[in-house]
Amino acid sequence: MPIVPGMEEMPDLGVVFDKPEGRIVEGFASGYLEQAEIRDFYGRTLPQLGWSVFGEGLFQREGEVLKIEILDGVENSRSILRIILAPSQ
């Protein structure tokens, strides 16, 4: 999964769960970007990787759902990006 340029991955916060229904992956990144810049990047990039948009910050591909959440200016004025990948049920 690409991280939007200008943000840094926060590897200590990421988790991966394997379930019979599929995997659940949660990752975080932070940076000094506006929410609109982050959403624009993923709105352009993810469809090129085979993801279909089905809501704001929601993408679907081959039995999986990808959710993009953004918290503005919470870590020393940096935005926090949360990416969740889970099976679509």
N, CA, C and O atoms as CSV, one atom per row, in Angstrom:
chain,resi,resn,atom,element,x,y,z
A,1,MET,N,N,0.844,-1.165,0.000
A,1,MET,CA,C,0.000,0.000,0.000
A,1,MET,C,C,0.897,1.239,0.000
A,1,MET,O,O,1.756,1.371,0.872
A,2,PRO,N,N,0.718,2.134,-0.946
A,2,PRO,CA,C,1.566,3.334,-0.971
A,2,PRO,C,C,1.201,4.308,0.150
A,2,PRO,O,O,0.033,4.462,0.507
A,3,ILE,N,N,2.212,4.949,0.684
A,3,ILE,CA,C,2.000,6.020,1.666
A,3,ILE,C,C,2.130,7.334,0.914
A,3,ILE,O,O,3.077,7.530,0.151
A,4,VAL,N,N,1.188,8.224,1.128
A,4,VAL,CA,C,1.186,9.510,0.443
A,4,VAL,C,C,2.511,10.235,0.691
A,4,VAL,O,O,2.953,10.329,1.837
A,5,PRO,N,N,3.154,10.750,-0.369
A,5,PRO,CA,C,4.397,11.497,-0.186
A,5,PRO,C,C,4.182,12.670,0.778
A,5,PRO,O,O,3.182,13.384,0.698
A,6,GLY,N,N,5.133,12.847,1.678
A,6,GLY,CA,C,5.022,13.890,2.699
A,6,GLY,C,C,4.593,13.350,4.049
A,6,GLY,O,O,4.563,14.084,5.037
A,7,MET,N,N,4.261,12.068,4.094
A,7,MET,CA,C,3.897,11.436,5.363
A,7,MET,C,C,4.900,10.326,5.659
A,7,MET,O,O,5.482,9.740,4.747
A,8,GLU,N,N,5.090,10.050,6.935
A,8,GLU,CA,C,6.018,9.017,7.384
A,8,GLU,C,C,5.250,7.897,8.063
A,8,GLU,O,O,4.380,8.142,8.899
A,9,GLU,N,N,5.581,6.667,7.696
A,9,GLU,CA,C,4.939,5.509,8.312
A,9,GLU,C,C,5.255,5.474,9.808
A,9,GLU,O,O,6.347,5.850,10.233
A,10,MET,N,N,4.282,5.017,10.595
A,10,MET,CA,C,4.437,4.850,12.036
A,10,MET,C,C,4.389,3.338,12.317
A,10,MET,O,O,3.360,2.820,12.750
A,11,PRO,N,N,5.506,2.633,12.072
A,11,PRO,CA,C,5.480,1.166,12.110
A,11,PRO,C,C,5.129,0.564,13.463
A,11,PRO,O,O,4.610,-0.551,13.518
A,12,ASP,N,N,5.395,1.267,14.544
A,12,ASP,CA,C,5.111,0.722,15.874
A,12,ASP,C,C,3.617,0.612,16.152
A,12,ASP,O,O,3.213,-0.112,17.063
A,13,LEU,N,N,2.789,1.317,15.385
A,13,LEU,CA,C,1.350,1.311,15.625
A,13,LEU,C,C,0.603,0.320,14.740
A,13,LEU,O,O,-0.574,0.056,14.986
A,14,GLY,N,N,1.242,-0.227,13.732
A,14,GLY,CA,C,0.568,-1.120,12.802
A,14,GLY,C,C,0.302,-2.492,13.403
A,14,GLY,O,O,1.058,-2.969,14.250
A,15,VAL,N,N,-0.788,-3.125,12.954
A,15,VAL,CA,C,-1.134,-4.469,13.408
A,15,VAL,C,C,-1.633,-5.300,12.223
A,15,VAL,O,O,-2.140,-4.762,11.239
A,16,VAL,N,N,-1.480,-6.610,12.337
A,16,VAL,CA,C,-1.973,-7.548,11.328
A,16,VAL,C,C,-2.651,-8.702,12.056
A,16,VAL,O,O,-2.079,-9.291,12.973
A,17,PHE,N,N,-3.885,-9.023,11.638
A,17,PHE,CA,C,-4.616,-10.168,12.174
A,17,PHE,C,C,-4.984,-11.077,11.010
A,17,PHE,O,O,-5.444,-10.602,9.972
A,18,ASP,N,N,-4.788,-12.365,11.176
A,18,ASP,CA,C,-5.264,-13.337,10.198
A,18,ASP,C,C,-6.480,-14.026,10.780
A,18,ASP,O,O,-6.434,-14.568,11.884
A,19,LYS,N,N,-7.580,-14.001,10.020
A,19,LYS,CA,C,-8.822,-14.640,10.439
A,19,LYS,C,C,-9.245,-15.601,9.342
A,19,LYS,O,O,-8.755,-15.491,8.218
A,20,PRO,N,N,-10.122,-16.523,9.625
A,20,PRO,CA,C,-10.601,-17.422,8.579
A,20,PRO,C,C,-11.237,-16.668,7.398
A,20,PRO,O,O,-11.160,-17.128,6.259
A,21,GLU,N,N,-11.858,-15.525,7.666
A,21,GLU,CA,C,-12.504,-14.732,6.618
A,21,GLU,C,C,-11.499,-13.922,5.802
A,21,GLU,O,O,-11.841,-13.420,4.731
A,22,GLY,N,N,-10.283,-13.788,6.283
A,22,GLY,CA,C,-9.258,-12.998,5.603
A,22,GLY,C,C,-8.425,-12.221,6.604
A,22,GLY,O,O,-8.611,-12.343,7.815
A,23,ARG,N,N,-7.520,-11.434,6.093
A,23,ARG,CA,C,-6.607,-10.692,6.971
A,23,ARG,C,C,-7.174,-9.304,7.274
A,23,ARG,O,O,-7.938,-8.732,6.496
A,24,ILE,N,N,-6.776,-8.796,8.418
A,24,ILE,CA,C,-7.080,-7.420,8.806
A,24,ILE,C,C,-5.740,-6.750,9.071
A,24,ILE,O,O,-4.953,-7.218,9.894
A,25,VAL,N,N,-5.490,-5.659,8.372
A,25,VAL,CA,C,-4.233,-4.933,8.509
A,25,VAL,C,C,-4.574,-3.486,8.843
A,25,VAL,O,O,-5.457,-2.885,8.231
A,26,GLU,N,N,-3.862,-2.938,9.822
A,26,GLU,CA,C,-4.057,-1.541,10.202
A,26,GLU,C,C,-2.690,-0.875,10.231
A,26,GLU,O,O,-1.767,-1.366,10.880
A,27,GLY,N,N,-2.561,0.251,9.522
A,27,GLY,CA,C,-1.304,0.975,9.479
A,27,GLY,C,C,-1.523,2.460,9.699
A,27,GLY,O,O,-2.615,2.979,9.469
A,28,PHE,N,N,-0.482,3.136,10.145
A,28,PHE,CA,C,-0.564,4.560,10.449
A,28,PHE,C,C,0.615,5.301,9.828
A,28,PHE,O,O,1.697,4.741,9.656
A,29,ALA,N,N,0.388,6.564,9.498
A,29,ALA,CA,C,1.441,7.468,9.031
A,29,ALA,C,C,1.098,8.861,9.540
A,29,ALA,O,O,-0.054,9.141,9.870
A,30,SER,N,N,2.101,9.732,9.604
A,30,SER,CA,C,1.845,11.108,10.038
A,30,SER,C,C,2.639,12.073,9.164
A,30,SER,O,O,3.667,11.715,8.590
A,31,GLY,N,N,2.144,13.294,9.076
A,31,GLY,CA,C,2.818,14.309,8.277
A,31,GLY,C,C,2.065,15.630,8.304
A,31,GLY,O,O,0.969,15.725,8.855
A,32,TYR,N,N,2.666,16.639,7.706
A,32,TYR,CA,C,2.102,17.979,7.688
A,32,TYR,C,C,1.291,18.223,6.410
A,32,TYR,O,O,1.519,19.212,5.713
A,33,LEU,N,N,0.361,17.339,6.106
A,33,LEU,CA,C,-0.477,17.491,4.923
A,33,LEU,C,C,-1.915,17.771,5.327
A,33,LEU,O,O,-2.361,17.386,6.408
A,34,GLU,N,N,-2.624,18.442,4.447
A,34,GLU,CA,C,-4.046,18.704,4.655
A,34,GLU,C,C,-4.841,17.455,4.279
A,34,GLU,O,O,-4.406,16.654,3.452
A,35,GLN,N,N,-6.000,17.305,4.894
A,35,GLN,CA,C,-6.873,16.177,4.615
A,35,GLN,C,C,-7.200,16.078,3.118
A,35,GLN,O,O,-7.224,14.979,2.564
A,36,ALA,N,N,-7.447,17.204,2.470
A,36,ALA,CA,C,-7.789,17.202,1.041
A,36,ALA,C,C,-6.640,16.662,0.193
A,36,ALA,O,O,-6.879,15.950,-0.782
A,37,GLU,N,N,-5.401,16.988,0.548
A,37,GLU,CA,C,-4.236,16.483,-0.196
A,37,GLU,C,C,-4.128,14.962,-0.084
A,37,GLU,O,O,-3.827,14.273,-1.059
A,38,ILE,N,N,-4.378,14.461,1.108
A,38,ILE,CA,C,-4.277,13.022,1.349
A,38,ILE,C,C,-5.386,12.293,0.585
A,38,ILE,O,O,-5.126,11.301,-0.095
A,39,ARG,N,N,-6.608,12.783,0.698
A,39,ARG,CA,C,-7.738,12.150,-0.001
A,39,ARG,C,C,-7.544,12.200,-1.521
A,39,ARG,O,O,-7.866,11.240,-2.220
A,40,ASP,N,N,-7.023,13.312,-2.028
A,40,ASP,CA,C,-6.778,13.438,-3.462
A,40,ASP,C,C,-5.762,12.397,-3.930
A,40,ASP,O,O,-5.956,11.761,-4.966
A,41,PHE,N,N,-4.680,12.222,-3.169
A,41,PHE,CA,C,-3.660,11.237,-3.527
A,41,PHE,C,C,-4.263,9.837,-3.633
A,41,PHE,O,O,-4.066,9.148,-4.634
A,42,TYR,N,N,-4.997,9.418,-2.600
A,42,TYR,CA,C,-5.554,8.069,-2.617
A,42,TYR,C,C,-6.689,7.941,-3.630
A,42,TYR,O,O,-6.882,6.870,-4.206
A,43,GLY,N,N,-7.435,9.007,-3.853
A,43,GLY,CA,C,-8.491,8.980,-4.858
A,43,GLY,C,C,-7.947,8.789,-6.267
A,43,GLY,O,O,-8.623,8.209,-7.117
A,44,ARG,N,N,-6.725,9.273,-6.527
A,44,ARG,CA,C,-6.075,9.095,-7.832
A,44,ARG,C,C,-5.289,7.798,-7.918
A,44,ARG,O,O,-5.278,7.147,-8.963
A,45,THR,N,N,-4.629,7.415,-6.827
A,45,THR,CA,C,-3.693,6.295,-6.841
A,45,THR,C,C,-4.366,4.931,-6.719
A,45,THR,O,O,-4.038,4.015,-7.474
A,46,LEU,N,N,-5.286,4.782,-5.797
A,46,LEU,CA,C,-5.852,3.458,-5.540
A,46,LEU,C,C,-6.618,2.877,-6.727
A,46,LEU,O,O,-6.503,1.675,-6.965
A,47,PRO,N,N,-7.397,3.661,-7.492
A,47,PRO,CA,C,-8.044,3.080,-8.671
A,47,PRO,C,C,-7.033,2.526,-9.679
A,47,PRO,O,O,-7.333,1.561,-10.383
A,48,GLN,N,N,-5.862,3.112,-9.755
A,48,GLN,CA,C,-4.815,2.601,-10.647
A,48,GLN,C,C,-4.295,1.233,-10.176
A,48,GLN,O,O,-3.709,0.481,-10.955
A,49,LEU,N,N,-4.515,0.926,-8.900
A,49,LEU,CA,C,-4.078,-0.349,-8.326
A,49,LEU,C,C,-5.225,-1.354,-8.248
A,49,LEU,O,O,-5.104,-2.392,-7.598
A,50,GLY,N,N,-6.339,-1.042,-8.913
A,50,GLY,CA,C,-7.462,-1.965,-8.978
A,50,GLY,C,C,-8.537,-1.770,-7.934
A,50,GLY,O,O,-9.474,-2.566,-7.865
A,51,TRP,N,N,-8.430,-0.726,-7.113
A,51,TRP,CA,C,-9.432,-0.459,-6.083
A,51,TRP,C,C,-10.562,0.392,-6.663
A,51,TRP,O,O,-10.313,1.328,-7.423
A,52,SER,N,N,-11.798,0.064,-6.303
A,52,SER,CA,C,-12.970,0.848,-6.706
A,52,SER,C,C,-13.414,1.701,-5.530
A,52,SER,O,O,-13.453,1.232,-4.393
A,53,VAL,N,N,-13.748,2.950,-5.807
A,53,VAL,CA,C,-14.245,3.861,-4.773
A,53,VAL,C,C,-15.722,3.551,-4.530
A,53,VAL,O,O,-16.501,3.450,-5.478
A,54,PHE,N,N,-16.111,3.399,-3.243
A,54,PHE,CA,C,-17.533,3.223,-2.966
A,54,PHE,C,C,-18.007,4.074,-1.800
A,54,PHE,O,O,-19.049,3.788,-1.209
A,55,GLY,N,N,-17.271,5.096,-1.470
A,55,GLY,CA,C,-17.638,6.046,-0.424
A,55,GLY,C,C,-16.428,6.896,-0.095
A,55,GLY,O,O,-15.317,6.601,-0.536
A,56,GLU,N,N,-16.639,7.948,0.678
A,56,GLU,CA,C,-15.506,8.806,1.038
A,56,GLU,C,C,-14.532,8.026,1.906
A,56,GLU,O,O,-14.870,7.594,3.008
A,57,GLY,N,N,-13.328,7.853,1.399
A,57,GLY,CA,C,-12.299,7.116,2.127
A,57,GLY,C,C,-12.503,5.614,2.134
A,57,GLY,O,O,-11.849,4.908,2.902
A,58,LEU,N,N,-13.406,5.105,1.285
A,58,LEU,CA,C,-13.687,3.674,1.234
A,58,LEU,C,C,-13.434,3.133,-0.163
A,58,LEU,O,O,-13.872,3.711,-1.158
A,59,PHE,N,N,-12.717,2.012,-0.223
A,59,PHE,CA,C,-12.345,1.396,-1.492
A,59,PHE,C,C,-12.574,-0.106,-1.373
A,59,PHE,O,O,-12.496,-0.667,-0.281
A,60,GLN,N,N,-12.858,-0.755,-2.505
A,60,GLN,CA,C,-13.112,-2.188,-2.502
A,60,GLN,C,C,-12.375,-2.845,-3.662
A,60,GLN,O,O,-12.275,-2.285,-4.754
A,61,ARG,N,N,-11.852,-4.066,-3.396
A,61,ARG,CA,C,-11.169,-4.835,-4.434
A,61,ARG,C,C,-11.152,-6.308,-4.026
A,61,ARG,O,O,-10.754,-6.641,-2.910
A,62,GLU,N,N,-11.580,-7.177,-4.921
A,62,GLU,CA,C,-11.444,-8.624,-4.762
A,62,GLU,C,C,-11.693,-9.135,-3.336
A,62,GLU,O,O,-10.833,-9.800,-2.758
A,63,GLY,N,N,-12.844,-8.832,-2.779
A,63,GLY,CA,C,-13.197,-9.350,-1.464
A,63,GLY,C,C,-12.577,-8.628,-0.289
A,63,GLY,O,O,-12.662,-9.108,0.842
A,64,GLU,N,N,-11.953,-7.481,-0.531
A,64,GLU,CA,C,-11.363,-6.698,0.561
A,64,GLU,C,C,-11.877,-5.262,0.519
A,64,GLU,O,O,-12.221,-4.738,-0.540
A,65,VAL,N,N,-11.920,-4.649,1.678
A,65,VAL,CA,C,-12.301,-3.246,1.820
A,65,VAL,C,C,-11.120,-2.499,2.426
A,65,VAL,O,O,-10.475,-2.979,3.358
A,66,LEU,N,N,-10.852,-1.329,1.887
A,66,LEU,CA,C,-9.784,-0.468,2.381
A,66,LEU,C,C,-10.418,0.829,2.860
A,66,LEU,O,O,-11.161,1.477,2.124
A,67,LYS,N,N,-10.121,1.197,4.087
A,67,LYS,CA,C,-10.685,2.415,4.673
A,67,LYS,C,C,-9.549,3.376,5.008
A,67,LYS,O,O,-8.564,2.996,5.641
A,68,ILE,N,N,-9.702,4.625,4.574
A,68,ILE,CA,C,-8.729,5.683,4.846
A,68,ILE,C,C,-9.361,6.653,5.841
A,68,ILE,O,O,-10.408,7.234,5.558
A,69,GLU,N,N,-8.734,6.831,7.000
A,69,GLU,CA,C,-9.197,7.797,8.004
A,69,GLU,C,C,-8.090,8.817,8.239
A,69,GLU,O,O,-6.911,8.463,8.259
A,70,ILE,N,N,-8.465,10.077,8.416
A,70,ILE,CA,C,-7.479,11.138,8.630
A,70,ILE,C,C,-7.889,11.963,9.833
A,70,ILE,O,O,-9.021,12.441,9.915
A,71,LEU,N,N,-6.966,12.127,10.761
A,71,LEU,CA,C,-7.162,13.001,11.914
A,71,LEU,C,C,-6.259,14.211,11.719
A,71,LEU,O,O,-5.035,14.077,11.687
A,72,ASP,N,N,-6.851,15.380,11.588
A,72,ASP,CA,C,-6.082,16.595,11.313
A,72,ASP,C,C,-5.369,17.126,12.544
A,72,ASP,O,O,-5.973,17.263,13.609
A,73,GLY,N,N,-4.092,17.422,12.399
A,73,GLY,CA,C,-3.300,18.161,13.373
A,73,GLY,C,C,-3.345,17.672,14.796
A,73,GLY,O,O,-3.504,18.476,15.715
A,74,VAL,N,N,-3.208,16.367,15.011
A,74,VAL,CA,C,-3.295,15.852,16.375
A,74,VAL,C,C,-1.953,15.554,17.012
A,74,VAL,O,O,-1.862,15.494,18.238
A,75,GLU,N,N,-0.913,15.366,16.223
A,75,GLU,CA,C,0.407,15.049,16.775
A,75,GLU,C,C,1.367,16.186,16.431
A,75,GLU,O,O,1.987,16.181,15.368
A,76,ASN,N,N,1.488,17.164,17.339
A,76,ASN,CA,C,2.346,18.326,17.092
A,76,ASN,C,C,2.011,18.988,15.758
A,76,ASN,O,O,2.905,19.288,14.967
A,77,SER,N,N,0.737,19.212,15.516
A,77,SER,CA,C,0.206,19.823,14.291
A,77,SER,C,C,0.314,18.923,13.062
A,77,SER,O,O,0.013,19.358,11.951
A,78,ARG,N,N,0.736,17.685,13.250
A,78,ARG,CA,C,0.806,16.739,12.133
A,78,ARG,C,C,-0.517,15.989,12.023
A,78,ARG,O,O,-1.162,15.700,13.031
A,79,SER,N,N,-0.911,15.679,10.807
A,79,SER,CA,C,-2.094,14.859,10.587
A,79,SER,C,C,-1.718,13.390,10.733
A,79,SER,O,O,-0.590,12.994,10.439
A,80,ILE,N,N,-2.667,12.595,11.186
A,80,ILE,CA,C,-2.471,11.158,11.323
A,80,ILE,C,C,-3.335,10.462,10.275
A,80,ILE,O,O,-4.533,10.726,10.171
A,81,LEU,N,N,-2.728,9.586,9.516
A,81,LEU,CA,C,-3.414,8.784,8.511
A,81,LEU,C,C,-3.542,7.368,9.062
A,81,LEU,O,O,-2.561,6.771,9.506
A,82,ARG,N,N,-4.759,6.843,9.026
A,82,ARG,CA,C,-5.011,5.463,9.459
A,82,ARG,C,C,-5.573,4.704,8.258
A,82,ARG,O,O,-6.566,5.120,7.662
A,83,ILE,N,N,-4.940,3.600,7.912
A,83,ILE,CA,C,-5.366,2.764,6.785
A,83,ILE,C,C,-5.761,1.405,7.353
A,83,ILE,O,O,-4.985,0.763,8.061
A,84,ILE,N,N,-6.982,0.979,7.030
A,84,ILE,CA,C,-7.476,-0.311,7.519
A,84,ILE,C,C,-7.859,-1.165,6.313
A,84,ILE,O,O,-8.644,-0.739,5.465
A,85,LEU,N,N,-7.309,-2.351,6.245
A,85,LEU,CA,C,-7.635,-3.311,5.195
A,85,LEU,C,C,-8.321,-4.490,5.875
A,85,LEU,O,O,-7.786,-5.060,6.825
A,86,ALA,N,N,-9.508,-4.857,5.387
A,86,ALA,CA,C,-10.276,-5.946,6.003
A,86,ALA,C,C,-11.064,-6.680,4.930
A,86,ALA,O,O,-11.279,-6.151,3.839
A,87,PRO,N,N,-11.496,-7.901,5.239
A,87,PRO,CA,C,-12.341,-8.629,4.284
A,87,PRO,C,C,-13.683,-7.912,4.135
A,87,PRO,O,O,-14.229,-7.401,5.113
A,88,SER,N,N,-14.208,-7.875,2.917
A,88,SER,CA,C,-15.557,-7.341,2.736
A,88,SER,C,C,-16.514,-8.481,3.015
A,88,SER,O,O,-16.310,-9.589,2.519
A,89,GLN,N,N,-17.526,-8.242,3.778
A,89,GLN,CA,C,-18.365,-9.338,4.219
A,89,GLN,C,C,-19.599,-9.401,3.466
A,89,GLN,O,O,-20.428,-10.276,3.712
